[in-house]
Amino acid sequence: ALEQVSDSLRKEVEPIGIKTLIVEPGAMRTDFRDRSLKESKTILSAYEKTSGKRRKENLPSLHDQIGSPKLLGEELVSFLRQDEIPQRILYGSDAVKTAEKVYKSRLNEVLKWKNISVKTDFS
């Protein structure tokens, strides 16, 4: 939802010289999944096979994320000094790998159902 809002905002403000950027970082080695993560003590069995897999007690390691928040900050500050910036930027090889998988899957679905999707066009 935030991505769609950001895309719309970009279209609205770009003509008046305001730049926007969606930053999509991969996993960063912070304490987010450790002491910063607060969860309900109530565990709902209905979510056991979905979001329950990502509960803190089910995570294999809390301090082995591939990304460096320090490097991300340094790179982002340097990146933003450029004249041209993209609509979105990924940081971390894990973020790139995930995005490639997601976009390929979305494109495959669009192409699979294309013959149905175009049926509403005027002849």
C-alpha positions as CSV (number, residue, x, y, z in Angstrom):
1,A,0.0,0.0,0.0
2,L,2.8,2.4,0.9
3,E,4.5,1.6,-2.4
4,Q,1.4,2.6,-4.3
5,V,1.0,5.8,-2.4
6,S,4.7,6.7,-3.0
7,D,4.2,5.9,-6.8
8,S,1.2,8.3,-6.9
9,L,3.0,11.0,-4.9
10,R,6.0,10.8,-7.3
11,K,3.7,11.4,-10.3
12,E,2.0,14.4,-8.5
13,V,5.1,16.2,-7.3
14,E,7.8,15.4,-9.9
15,P,6.5,18.0,-12.4
16,I,7.2,20.7,-9.7
17,G,10.7,19.5,-9.0
18,I,10.2,17.4,-6.0
19,K,11.9,14.0,-6.1
20,T,10.7,10.9,-4.2
21,L,12.5,7.6,-3.6
22,I,11.3,4.3,-2.3
23,V,14.1,2.6,-0.4
24,E,13.7,-1.2,-0.2
25,P,16.4,-2.6,2.1
26,G,17.1,-6.3,2.7
27,A,17.7,-7.6,6.2
28,M,20.0,-5.4,8.2
29,R,22.0,-6.5,11.2
30,T,20.3,-4.4,13.9
31,D,18.5,-5.3,17.1
32,F,15.1,-5.1,15.4
33,R,14.5,-8.8,15.6
34,D,15.9,-8.9,19.1
35,R,15.1,-6.5,22.0
36,S,13.3,-4.0,19.8
37,L,10.7,-6.6,18.6
38,K,7.7,-6.7,20.9
39,E,5.1,-9.4,20.2
40,S,1.9,-10.4,21.9
41,K,2.2,-13.2,24.4
42,T,-0.9,-14.7,22.9
43,I,-0.1,-17.1,20.1
44,L,-3.0,-17.7,17.6
45,S,-3.0,-21.1,16.1
46,A,-4.8,-19.8,13.0
47,Y,-1.6,-17.9,12.1
48,E,0.9,-20.8,12.9
49,K,1.6,-21.6,9.3
50,T,1.7,-18.1,8.0
51,S,3.0,-15.1,10.0
52,G,3.6,-17.4,13.0
53,K,6.7,-18.7,11.2
54,R,8.2,-15.2,11.7
55,R,7.6,-14.9,15.4
56,K,10.8,-14.1,17.3
57,E,11.0,-17.6,18.9
58,N,10.8,-19.2,15.5
59,L,13.7,-17.2,13.9
60,P,16.9,-19.3,13.5
61,S,19.3,-16.5,14.4
62,L,18.8,-12.9,15.4
63,H,22.2,-11.5,14.4
64,D,23.2,-13.0,11.1
65,Q,21.5,-10.6,8.7
66,I,23.6,-10.0,5.6
67,G,23.2,-6.2,5.5
68,S,25.2,-3.5,7.3
69,P,23.0,-0.6,8.4
70,K,26.2,1.6,8.6
71,L,27.0,0.9,4.9
72,L,23.4,1.4,3.9
73,G,23.4,4.9,5.6
74,E,26.7,5.9,3.9
75,E,25.6,4.6,0.5
76,L,22.2,6.2,0.7
77,V,23.6,9.6,1.6
78,S,26.1,9.4,-1.3
79,F,23.4,8.1,-3.7
80,L,21.0,10.9,-2.9
81,R,23.6,13.5,-4.0
82,Q,23.2,12.3,-7.7
83,D,21.2,14.4,-10.1
84,E,19.2,11.4,-11.3
85,I,17.6,9.0,-8.9
86,P,15.3,6.1,-9.7
87,Q,11.8,5.5,-8.5
88,R,13.0,2.9,-6.1
89,I,16.4,1.5,-5.0
90,L,17.1,-1.9,-3.4
91,Y,19.9,-2.4,-0.9
92,G,21.3,-5.8,-0.2
93,S,21.8,-8.8,-2.3
94,D,18.9,-10.5,-0.5
95,A,16.6,-7.6,-1.4
96,V,17.6,-7.9,-5.1
97,K,17.1,-11.7,-5.0
98,T,13.6,-11.3,-3.5
99,A,12.6,-8.5,-5.9
100,E,13.7,-10.6,-8.9
101,K,11.6,-13.5,-7.7
102,V,8.5,-11.3,-6.9
103,Y,8.6,-9.4,-10.3
104,K,9.1,-12.6,-12.3
105,S,6.2,-14.2,-10.5
106,R,4.0,-11.2,-11.1
107,L,4.9,-11.0,-14.8
108,N,4.3,-14.7,-15.2
109,E,0.8,-14.3,-13.7
110,V,0.0,-11.3,-15.9
111,L,1.0,-13.2,-19.0
112,K,-0.8,-16.4,-17.9
113,W,-4.1,-14.5,-17.5
114,K,-3.6,-11.9,-20.3
115,N,-6.3,-13.4,-22.5
116,I,-8.8,-12.9,-19.8
117,S,-7.5,-9.4,-18.7
118,V,-7.9,-7.9,-22.2
119,K,-11.5,-9.0,-22.7
120,T,-13.0,-5.8,-21.3
121,D,-11.5,-3.6,-24.0
122,F,-13.8,-1.9,-26.4
123,S,-13.7,-3.6,-29.8
